[in-house]
Amino acid sequence: MIWLIDDNSDDLYLICKAIRRQSPLMHVVCFEDPNQALAAFLELDSKHSSGPSLVVSDLNFPGESGIIFLTKLEDYCRTHSLALPSSILVSTILPEDLSAQTAHLRSLKMVLQKSDYPEEFCRVLLGYLP
């Protein structure tokens, strides 16, 4: 299962559509708000349901960054002894410009720059599934 978190509904639609074309059996859950995603993760834990194997979060949200969201997710997993999903942070900023800000994230597999080519972008994302 992949969770996509991005406040841009057009980006969510294009990425989700591309993932489903490349991997039709992949379950994709989309959130426009990182707080909704975190609440959904907490609800899964309370029901002892399995969570996502990959979390793909945008960097910039109104009021909170994707870095803060991933930090909260990691902290929750650590304090509750839960498996930590792999994560990818997506940004229009060059990935190397974010390395100092993201160094503490254990789950982070990569920072990926947003692309105008959703099919290629999704091939990279799917390559990071465990």
C-alpha positions, 0 to 999 in steps of 0.5 A, a space after each residue: 500500500 502506498 500513501 500519497 500526501 500532497 495539498 495539490 489535488 491535480 498532482 495527487 490525481 496524476 501520480 495516483 493515475 500513473 501508479 495504477 497504470 503501472 501497478 494495477 493491483 497496488 492499493 493507493 490512498 491519497 490525502 490532501 492534508 498531512 494531519 489527516 494522514 497522521 490521524 488515519 495512521 493512528 486509526 490503523 494502529 488502534 485497529 491493529 491494521 497494517 499500514 502503508 509500506 511507502 509514504 510519499 509526502 510533498 515538502 510544502 503544506 500550508 502551516 506544516 512541512 512534509 519534514 515535520 509530518 514525517 518526523 511525527 510519523 517516525 516518532 509515533 512509530 518509535 514510541 509505539 514499537 511499530 514498523 516504520 514505513 519507507 518514505 519519500 519526500 517530494 519537492 520542487 526544490 533540488 534534493 541536495 538543497 534539503 539534505 541538511 533538513 532531512 538528515 534526521 529522518 530514518 525512514 527517508 529513502 530519498 528526496 525526489 524532485 517533482 517531475 512533469 512526467 508522472 509515468 517516469 516519476 512513478 517508476 522511481 517511486 515504485 522502485 522503493 517499495 519493500 
